[in-house]
Amino acid sequence: MSEPGESALVPELLVRDVGASLVFWRGLCGFTVRYHRLEEGFAYLVRGGAHVMLEEVGRGRNWVTGPLVAPLGRGINFQITVNDLEPLLTSLRDAAWPLFMPPEVKRYLVAGREVAVSQFLVADPDGYLLRFQVAAS
């Protein structure tokens, strides 16, 4: 059972270079390091209710089920709800970091009612897709 404020699901992503990943996740996307074991190439990151672990391939203990071929994370994107997209978009634009999908407003049917979100997608240095979203009117 998770503690209050803790996430019950925390993905652990294998990355090629934890330092480069931290520049992206922390520096550009606003995550904070809750704790790390850099000697093992490991960092636990948090942004609001979103939690993720990064682990460098070849350091520490990696659970690998098949060949790691770039881009990693094919077929998955991580939806992260934020209060405002603009600071993220500015940070990424200032770093000349390309977006995978530009901002859009998308309407989804949820439990019988329509919900609108503003969202965009960006790939991290290893190709994992992050879908940042905020409620739209």
C-alpha positions, 0 to 999 in steps of 0.5 A: 500500500502506498503512502499518501502523496506517493504514486502506486505505479512508478515506471523505471526507464532504462536510459543510455546516459543518466546525466543527459536524461537528468538535463532533460527531465529535470532541467527542461521538464521541471522534475525534481530529484527525490533521491539518487544513486548516481554511482549506480546510474539511478535517479528517482524523479517527481513532478507533482503526482508524476513519479519516474525512475531512471536507470542507466543501462550497464550500471546497477541491476538492469532487467532487460527482456530483449534487445535495447534498440533506439528509440526506447519506449516504443509504443508507450507515452507517459501522460503527465498532467500539469497546471500550465503548458507554457513554461514547459513549451518555453523551456523546450523552445529556449533549448531548441528541443524539438516537439514530437507533436505540437500543442493541440486541444483534444476532446475525449469522451470520458465516462459519458461526458466530453473532456477537453485537454491541451496537450503536446508530446516531446521525446526524451534523449532515449525516445521515451514520449512524454505527453504533457496535458492540462484541462482545456475549456 
